[in-house]
Amino acid sequence: MIDKQVSYKEALKVWVKVAIYSFGGPAGQIAVMHKILVEEKKWISENRFLHALNYCMLLPGPEAQQLATYIGWLLHKTKGGLVAGLLFILPGFISILILSILYAAYRDVGIVEAIFFGIKPAVLAIVIGAVIKIGKRALKNEVMIIMAALAFVAIFFFEVDFPYIIIVAGLTGFIGGRIWEEKFHVIKGHEAKSDQENYYFIDSYIQPVKPSIKKTVKTVLLFITLWALPLVLIALWIGTENIFFSEGLFFSKTAVVTFGGAYAVLAYIAQKAVEDYGWLKSGEMLDGLGMAESTPGPLIQVVQFVGFMGAYRLSGTMDPLLAGILASLLVTWTTFVPCFLFIFTGAPYIEYLRGNKNVTTALSGITAAVVGVVLNLGVWFAIHTLFGKVNESHSLGIRWMIPEWSTINIPSLVIGLIAAFVYFILKWDMLKTILVSIICGILYYFTFS
């Protein structure tokens, strides 16, 4: 039988473990949390895990980090959510800060390039594995499979914006649940808790409480104040005509439009950062994305690299390195404070409504659609990792992404196959898989390059 209490100290150790293993983008990160929290620790059941995930998928921002915050909140309320969410960010922040400094000062050093070359194929293998795992959990019947397939076609071939896919999937789930409940009521609420779920701590001992409007208003005011505070201080201290205010304002805006994960907003950020603001040079966004893909933490952490390079280049009279570090802190703050706002404000209501069949059937439809969206990210990543040139064309309203086979990156393919072998066949964990790929990348780089 499960313990009647999960201590704060024990939870802290687990959140550190989740943070360290949070490689591979949202698909891989969610798979890691599922393995640790559902399968190993049995803190939260499958249904409740997916219910929380569905809400996080609806929000702008990194869904994996918000999911960690949500479950941390379930365990130990606000302090639990803060610790889980902050620890999820911390390893990536430190890693990208170090890599940004190396990139700005030593970008042509061979060992740095070799490490990046080796990591990408390993991350690709991990993402593919995660897509398979999530699909097996979420696609419970043929209706859910069809919805996932339609979502993939809509976003990959027709470039339908992610929010529209989510809205249609939610409406389909809501209407479908009233017509064909057994096919759409995939995620059960607390009124349908099975005997098996009695073996999960959160399901057995933590039940939803009716949310307080007064507390909600206080939470909103607190986090909006925290969100705006750096910009207000910068404006009062040095005015609004400087790199720090520009970056803080820009990334505060992007924080509320990052539906669908980092990839959904990267093109917009890259265009603004290169063409409008001059923070990056052409092609540097991909280098930053490589950093985010190969370090723990959310992929949207790539904005930290953008902020660092912008301030490094446009530091004025300030030391460039100090400007870059300060910008990294500022951009990370304005990107992630809204995540805590969304969770601490909305999670009490989502938990309270968990037994509502209309809500759960809508969320079941959204879950299926999200599988298709994540598959889209996996396919996009695979094409751009394994081929040097990908031709994008449009005909009859359909987008075609056709790689030039002559540009296939054979070394990346070989390293990817090695990573897939040790990860899928030998069942090595992610860190070992990435380490093997880094070694392969270094050996290839210094032997053949």
N, C-alpha and C positions, 0 to 999 in steps of 0.2 A: 504493500500500500504506500502511497506517496506521503511525504512529510507534510505537516500542517502549516509549515512556514518555510519560506525561502529567505534566508538572512540577507541583509544588505551587503555584507562582506562576500558571501558566496556569489551573489548576483554581480558584484563588481568584478570578480575574477572571470566570470563567464563573459561579461561585456568586453573585457580586455582581450579575451580569446577571439571573440567575434570580430573585433576591430583588426586584430593582427591577420586574421584569415580573410579579410574582406577584399579579396582580389576578384578580377574578372567582370567588373561592371555589375549592374543591378541583378541580372539573372544569376550570376555566380554568387553574389552576396546574399540574395534571398535563399538560395539553395543551402548556403552555409548556415544561415540562421535556422532554417527548417531542420537541418540535420542535428544541430546542437540543441535547440530549444524544444523541438517536437519529439525527435527520435531519441536523443540521448538523455536530456534532462527531464523530459516529459513535464515541462512547465505549462505548455499550452497545447490544446488539441489541434488537429488538422483543420477542423471547421472554423475554430476561432482564429487561428493563424491566417487563414484565407480571408476571413471576414475583415480582419485588420488590414491585410494587404490590399484588399479591394478599395478601402477608403484611401489608403496612401497612394494608390494608383490614380485616384481622381484628382489629387492635389498637384499643384505646380511644385517642382523641386525634386530632389532625389528620393525615390520611393523606398529604397532600402534603408537609408538613414532614418527616414520618417517611421518606417516599420519598427526599427530598433527602439526609437523614442516611444512609440505607441506601446510596445510590449514592456519596456522599462517602466512606463507610466502605470500600466496594469499591475505590475508587481509592487512598486513602491511609490506610486503617485508622482508628484512633480519632480522630486529629487531623483527618483529612479529614472524618469524620462530624460532629465537633463544629463545624468551620468551616461546613460546608454547612448544618447545622441551625440554628446560631445566626444566620448571615447571613439565613436565610429568615425568622426572627422579627424581626430588628432593625428593618427599615424600617416594619413594621406597628406595632411597639412605640413607636417615636418618633412616628409619625403619630398614633396614637390618644392618646398622652400629650398632644401639642399640642392635638388636637381636644377632649380631655376638659377641659383647662384653659380653652379658649375656651368650651366648652359650659357649664361651671360659672360662669364669670364674665361671658360675653357671649352667652348662648344666643339672645337676641332680636335680635342683629345681623343685618340683612338679607342681607349677603353670605354669611354662614355658612349660612343656610337655603337660599339660592339654589344654592350649590355642592352641597349634599346633594340638592336637588331634581333637579339635572341629572345627577348621577352614576348614580343607580339604574337608569334605562333603559339606559344604556350597559353596565352590568354585566350586565343581563338579556340583552342581545344577545351578549355574550361568553360567558356561561354556556350559552346555547342552542347556539352554535357549538362549544363544547367538548364538550357532550353528543353532538353529531353525530360529531365526530372520534373520540371514545373508542368510541362504538358501532361505527363502521366498523372499528376496530382489533380489538375484542374479540369481536364477534359473527360468527364465521367460518362458521357454518352454521345451518340451521333449528332445530336442537336448542338452540343457544345463544340464538337469538332468542326461542324459546318460554320459556326459563328467565328471560330478562330481562323479558319481558312479564308472567310470573307474579309475579316479584318486585315489579314496579311495582304490579300490582293488589293484592298482599298488603299493601304498606306504605301505598299511597295510599287505597285503598278500605276495607281491613279493619284498618288501623292495627296490623299485626303488627310487633312489635319487631324492630329490625334484627338483633340477635344471633341470633334464631330463624331469620330468613331466611338468614343466613350458614351456620348449622349445617345447615339442610335442603339448601341449595345444595351445600355441601361433601360431605354424605352422598350426594346425588344424583350428583355428579360422581365420587365414589369408586366407587359401585356401578355407575353407567353406564359408567365406564371399563373395568370388568371384563367387561361384557356387550357393549358397542358402542364399542370403543376409538377407532375412527376419528372418531367424532362428539364424543368427550369429551376426547381427548388433543390439545387445541388448543394448549396452551403446552408446547413441547418443552423437555426438559432438556438437560444438557451432553452426554449420550450421543447425542443426535440433532442435533448442531450441523451446520448446513448450510454449504456453501462460502461463501455470502454472508456468514455471521456471522464469517468470518475477517477481514472488513474492519472489525470493531468491536474497540476496544482491550481492554475488559474481557473479552470472550469469548475473545480470542486469547491474552492474556498473564496474566490473573488467574484462577486455577483454585481451587476450594474446597479447604480444608485441614480435616482432621478436628478438630472442636472439642475443647477441653480443659475437662473438668469443673472443674478447679482454677481456671482462668482465669475460667470462668463464675461461680463462687462469689465470686471477688474482685470481679468487675464488679458483681454484684448488691449486695454489701455496700457498695461504694463509692457507688453511686448512691442506694441507700436512705438512706445516711448524709447525702449531700448534700441529698436531698429533705426529710429531717426536720430538718436543721440549723437553718433559720430559726425553725421553731416551737419548738425546744428553747431557742434563745437568747432568743426573745421571752418564753417562760414563765419563764425564769430572771431576765430583766431587769425585766419589768413585770407578770408574772403572766399568768393565762389569761383574766381578765375584762376584755378590751379588744377593740377593733375589729380589730386586726392579727391576734391569735391566732384570733379567730372566722373572719376571712376566709381565713387560711392553712389552717385545718383544713377549712373548707367546700370550698374549691377543690382541696385535696388529694384529697378524696373524689370530687368531680366529675371529676377527671382520669382516674379509672379506670372511669368509666361512660359516657364520651362516645363510645360506639359509633355509627357512622353519621354522624359529623361534628357540627358545631356545632348544627344544627337539631334533632338528636335529643335534645339535653339542654337547649335554650334554655327550653322551657316550665317545666321543673323549676327552673332557675336563676332565672327571672323570678318564679315563684311564691314561692320562698324569699326572694329579695332584696327583694321588695315587701311581701309579707304577713307573713313571719316575722321578718325582720331590720330592715326599714325602711331599707335601703340606697338603694333607688330609689323614685321616685314612679311611679304608674300611667302607662304609656305610654312611660316613659323607656328601657325595654329596647329598643323598636323604634328609638329614636334611636341607641342604642349599636350595634345591629345594622347600621344604616345606615353608621355609621363603619367598622365592620369590613368591610362589603361594598364600600366605596368606597376602601379603602386596601390597599396590598400586604400580603401575609401571610395567615396562617390566619384563618378566620372565628371560630374559638374565641377569638381575641384579644379578642373582645367582653367576656370576663370581666375584662379589664384596666379597661375603662370602669366596670363594676359595682364593682370594688374601689376605683377612684379615687373615685367618687361616694359610696360608703359611708363611706370614711375622711374625705372632705371634709366630710360632714354630721355625722359622729360623732367628730370629732377631739379632743374634750375640750379640754384646755389647750394642745394643740399647734396650730401654725399650720395652718389647713385645707389650704392649697396644699401644704405640706411633707408633711402626712399623706397627701394624695392621691397624691403622687409615690412615697412610700415604699410605699404599698399597691399601686400599679401594679407596682413591682419585685417585691414579695412574691408577688402573684397570678400574675404571669408565671412566676416561678421554680417555684412549686408546680404550675403547669399543665404546664410543658414539661420539667422534669427527668425525669419518668416516661417521656417519649417517648424520650429517649436511653437510659434503662434498658432499655426494650423492644427497641430496635434493637440495641444493643451486646450484649445477652444472647441474643436470638433469631436475629439475622441469620446468624451462623456456622452454626447448625444448618439454617436454611432453605436456605442456599447448598449445604451438604454434601448435603442430601437432594434437590437440584434434579433429579437424574436419576431419581428414584424415580417410576415411572409412577403409582402409587397417589396419591402426593402431588400430582403435576402435574394429574391428571384432577380431583381434588377442588378444586384451586385454579382450574382452568378453569371449573368450575361456579360457583365463587364470583365469578369475574370477570364472568360473564354476569349474575349476580344483581345485582352492584354497578352495572352499567349501568342496570338498572331503578330502583335506589335513587337514583342521581344524577339520572335523569330525573324522579323524584318531586320532588326538590329544585328542579329547574328549573321544573316546573309550579307548585309552591307559590310560588316566587319571582315568577313571571309574574303569577299571580292577585293576589297581595298588592301588587305594584307598580302594576298597571294599574287596580285597582278600589279605591275608597274603603271599600267594605263588602262583606264576604264572609260569607254565611250558612252555617253548618255545622250539619248535621242528621244523624241516624242512623235507619236503618230496616232491619229484618231483618239487623242486624249490619254493615251497610254504612255507611261515612261518606260523606256527600255535601257537597262544597264548591261552593256555587252563588253566584257573584258577582252583586250587584245591578247590572244594566246601566245603570241611571240614575246610578250612582256612578262610571262609567268616567272615568278621568283622561285627558282628551283631550291636554293638553300633554305628559304623560308618554308617551302612545302615539306622538305625533308625534316627540318626541325619540328614543324607542326605534326608530322606523322610520328616522330619520336615522342613528342609530348603526348599525343593521343594514345600511344602504346602504353606508356608508363602510367597514364591517368586512368584509362578505361580498362586495360588488360591487367596490368600489375596492381591497379587500385592504389597508386601512390597519392598522397594528399597534394593540395595545390602548391604549397610552398616548395615541396620536393620537386614537383613537376616544373615549376618556374625556375628553380635552381639548375636543373638539368638543361633547360633551354638556354639559360644564360651562359652556362659552360660551353654548350654547342655553338652559340653565337660568337663567343670570344675565340674559340678554336678556329672557326671558319674565318672570322674577320682577320686574324693575325696570320693565318696560313695562306689564304687565297686572295685577300684584298691588298 
